[in-house]
Amino acid sequence: MRKILKIAGLVLILLIVAAAAAYYWLSRPDVARFSTAELSGRVPVMAAQRGQTIPTVNVPEATSWPAGQAPHAAEGLAVTRFAEGLDHPRSIFVLPNGDVLVAEAESPPRDTSGIENKIMGRLMSKAGAGGKSANRITLLRDADGDGKAEVKTAYITGLNSPYGMALIGKTLYVANTDAILAFPYVEGETVMSGKPKKIADLPAKGTNRHWTKSLVAAPNGWLYVGVGADSNIGEKGMGNETRRASVLEVRPENGYVRTYAAGIRNPVGLAYYPGSDRLWAVVNERDMLGSDVVPDYMTTVDEGDFFGWPWYYWGGFVDPRVPPEEEDRRQYVKRPEYALGAHVAPLGFTFTEKLALGERWANGALIARHGSWNREPVAGYDVIFVKFGANGKPVDALPVPFLDQFLAKDGKTTRGRPADVKVAKDGSALVADDTGNVIWRVAKAG
């Protein structure tokens, strides 16, 4: 009997050691084989898949900007603080009179029960997110033209994780996480005097993992909304993804909503190419296929487009983790126009037709890359410029750094994270820094 117990004890020890070794092996970070530059451009490296049971977790800790310090701007440019003391500024909208609206928001309250949710909560807190949402839009005004907003007022309050904004005539549209609201816009008001009218509901059930709802007004007066997936690869069931991972078309006159394009995991930024009806989006792709896969991207979005999520990516590469569709649509998957690097998390972007910073930055797009949480080494944490050609599409060249050094040199901490970039009325660039709680202004040096 004693011998049997000894054998059983030895077996138990071996099992524990084996389980510990397996966990150690599975939890090791997947180290990138390619640089972010190699995973960018019109024809990026498409690396081999390296599926993960436990995701690579590499979250730089969010700190704050020391007094007198700022991100680093490209040669010939200077960066200053346009506004500070904000509460998680996410997206920017510049009004025709030059006033600047900033959505101060975080995700709605999340379920904190269970190990997975608790771990995610800690990671978000480390990255500078996960706090209580301010749920407001703040108005900033630089009346004296000195490059700093001396007016800062709560323009609209009591919202629900607001993100996208659009102005059509005298109506200001705001995309909450769960609905589009319409407000009567009066130029020059520093506090919204009118009451909102709900135009349409937006998907916000389930975990609402990707809560931001980007918004842009089309030349014909309709609205287009970017809605992210409620999961990574539909693992909670595709029934939870109705009208998600899509760009929705909303007609303000009657509240009609339809899916305009689908299979886009998280289209966070939307904009129209200047002087055209060509809609563009920047998109966050899926996780847990390795540090090199899948590249986030920038692309045109046309009516009826299908970009493959969750079954396919980058024009038809198969994700083996997802059960195949009943009807194989691989041949119909649209390939994105331009890769931005794997896991860099592009959020807001803008075209540069009104930017007054010199010919180097003409005819292109500025893109705020919020930064990775699941890549080794980390990537993003900057604002880049993508040059466009006469055909209205990106040229065959790599992105150019515009504003960087949000990430400390050791890669372990951040002073801020760029969340959006827009062009001010005076031609400078405004960059929302959601963990630094600053709006940076980039202008010509001197």
Salt bridges, closest charged atoms under 4 A:
ASP30 OD1 - ARG33 NH1 3.24
ASP30 OD1 - ARG50 NE 2.68
GLU84 OE1 - ARG81 NH1 2.96
ASP99 OD2 - ARG141 NH2 2.79
GLU104 OE1 - ARG136 NE 2.85
GLU106 OE2 - HIS88 ND1 3.78
ASP201 OD1 - LYS198 NZ 2.78
GLU235 OE2 - ARG209 NH1 3.81
GLU249 OE2 - ARG251 NH2 3.00
GLU249 OE2 - ARG258 NE 2.88
GLU285 OE1 - ARG286 NE 2.84
ASP287 OD2 - ARG209 NH2 3.71
ASP287 OD2 - ARG265 NH2 3.74
ASP287 OD1 - HIS343 ND1 3.72
ASP292 OD2 - ARG50 NH2 3.01
ASP292 OD1 - ARG375 NH2 3.59
ASP302 OD1 - ARG278 NE 3.71
ASP302 OD2 - LYS334 NZ 3.18
GLU303 OE2 - ARG258 NH2 2.80
ASP305 OD2 - LYS334 NZ 2.76
ASP319 OD2 - ARG286 NH1 3.16
ASP319 OD2 - ARG321 NH2 2.73
GLU325 OE2 - ARG329 NH2 2.63
GLU337 OE2 - LYS393 NZ 3.74
ASP382 OD1 - ARG369 NE 2.83
ASP404 OD1 - HIS72 ND1 3.18
ASP420 OD1 - LYS422 NZ 2.78
ASP426 OD2 - ARG441 NH2 2.87
ASP434 OD2 - HIS88 NE2 3.39
ASP434 OD2 - ARG90 NH1 2.86
ASP434 OD2 - HIS370 NE2 2.89
